[in-house]
Amino acid sequence: MPVPGTAGQGGNWSGAYAQLRADYAFDAHWAGAIEAVHYQVGEVIRNAGGHDSNYIGVELRFGW
């Protein structure tokens, strides 16, 4: 997706994405997961006003 303010300012690196996720099946019907994500933006995006971001998610699933 284009980022406003970065036209003609291209670089070799836009950012890095790291994710740590753990999944667990409690029994035949219930499963869950927890994840942590970090995205580190590159210099061009940072100069346009962007910033690093973090995300933590928890998920519980039921199936039959």
N, C-alpha and C positions, 0 to 999 in steps of 0.2 A: 504494500500500500504506500503511495507517495506520502512523504512527510513535508508539510509546508516549510519553506525556508531552506530546503536542502538542494534545490535544483542547481546543477552545475558545481556542486560541492562534494561530489562523490568521493568515496574512499574505498579502501580495500576491505574494511571491516565495519559492519553495521551494528554488531553486538554478539553477545554469547548467551546461550540459554542453558541452564543447569536444572535438573529435576531429580529429586529423591522421592521414591514412592515405595510403599509397603502395602501389599494385599494379603488378606487373611480370610480363609473360609471357616466360619464358626461351626457350621454343620451343612447338611445337604441343601438347605434353603437360604441361609443367611451368609452374606459375605460383606466385608468392609475393606476400606482402604484409607490411607492418610498420605498426603503428598505435600512437599514443599518445593516451590519453584523460585528461581532467581533469574532475572534477565538483566544483564549489564549492557548498557547502550554504548555504542562507539562514539568517537569524538564528534563526528558530523551531526549526529542526532542530539548529542549533549549541547553542542553550540546552537542548535535550533530551539533549545528549551526543553528537550527531553530529559528524562532521568531514569535511573535504574528502578526496577520494580520487583516486588516480592509477592508471593501468593502462598497461602496455606489452605488446603482443602481436606475435608473429612467426608467420607462417603459410606453409606450403609445401603446394601442391596438385598432385596428379597426376591426369590424366584420359586416357581413351582413346576 
